[in-house]
Amino acid sequence: MSFKTFKGGIHPGYFKSATEGKPTVPARPPSLVVIPMAQHIGAPCEPLVAAGDEVKMGQKIGDSKGFVSAPVHSSVSGKVVKIDSCNHPLGRPVQAVYIESDGQDTWHGDVQPRPDYEKLTAEEIKKIIREAGIVGMGGATFPTHVKLSPPPEKKIEYVLVNAAECEPYLTADHRAMLERPEDIVTGLRLVMKAVNAPRGFIGIEDNKPDAILAMTKAVAGDSSIVVATLHTKYPQGAEKQLIKVCTGREVPSGGLPMDVGCVVQNVGTCIAISDAVRFGKPLIERIVTITGSGIMEPKNMLVRVGTMITEVVEQCGGFRPNIRKLILGGPMMGLAQPGPDLPVIKGTSGILCLTDAEVELDEIRPCVKCAKCVDVCPVSIMPLFIGGSVEHGMYDKAEEFNAMDCIECGCCTYICPAKRPLVQWIRMAKGDIAARRRK
């Protein structure tokens, strides 16, 4: 079935042909992993191990007492060589555990299958998800157990699986739907049970007909789950837009999906939930798309958390000599990095490398009030006025123009003929507003 689309949005090039037809291959086990203690929104973890300790694969090595947090686990068996800072995709150094692999990949004793997993209660499922360190794997990295614990008065009616993968270049979710559709559906059903939701949606853009077919077969006979075919438009996979298209409900300004009875999970998150509940596996690996014209051999790879970006790229033939920009994630919402000396984390959906032929720095010109940014904005705010306010240091004015409602999709920056960095300015405004509110 096909649904109406949402207001605004853009149609950037797909750039998915380099990897969409390539099956996921496992990356070589790393000889050294660097496991950051902060791989999620919320309180960072404190190390539970010390230099010299022997650890097993899947062993919890970091945890926090904060509710909005998620533990981290070792992705190899071996020896902790040091606890030190490391570079992080968010641009700031964080504490990390450095583990030298013994090459044995010996699993920790707590990693055991649960043949009776269907008998688990909602609370038991949420506890397993928390202990497995599962976070949103679409890039936001919000701890999943928190999302599945709404206040009692917030009754959840729908669980939506974001399978749109609307970001250009990225194909990790597409391959997951072709290769592990049953696991995605199992994860969805576990989430539905955890929040007592009677209905489920799997939203897939119509440029992935093979994935739509695979997921439709996987839910055959289950009337509680609908595979929703979505029009291909960016940012179709944004939570609020997905909810609007699939359910007709609109998340209010400043609100959350649970305010309209919805919970949204990513494809990779559903697989991680299935693996954790059925087999006891914590989140220690994920599918990553390594692509772009700056990569010799683009691939989809199953990569262990903590593997260095340089090591992953080497397994794709290395960088081309004229690489200009390295982005973790997609080109619209991903974060550009100063170099490849940092590890893959739970939220690393893609490694995108662009050459100097594709990257240019444009001069920022005055706004011409064309309102194109207003036309494409999916949340109906006015990026030109927020950006202008920030440009002149008037952050209180940016707040009046509802800067906090921005989902940072980048549509405004993409469409702006004056090449104004609108989404970057809006991020600055949101940071300032949040800081003032905390005070």
Secondary structure, DSSP 8 states (H G I E B T S, - for coil): -B----SS-B------TTTTTS--EE----SEEEEES--SSSS--EES--TT-EE-BT-EEEE-S-SS---EE-SS-EEEEEEEEE--TTSS-EEEEEEEE-S---B-TT----TTGGG--HHHHHHHHHHTT-B-TTTT--BHHHHT---TTS---EEEEE----SSS--HHHHHHHH-HHHHHHHHHHHHHHHT-SEEEEEEETT-HHHHHHHHHHTTT-TTEEEEEE---BTTTSHHHHHHHHH-----TT--GGGGTEEEEEHHHHHHHHHHHHH---S-EEEEEEESTTBSS-EEEEEETT-BHHHHHHTTT-B-TTEEEEEES-TTT-EEES-S-SB--TT--EEEEEETTT-------------HHHHH-TT---HHHHHHHHHTT-HHHHHHTTGGG-----HHHHH-TT---HHHHHHHHHHHHHHHHH-
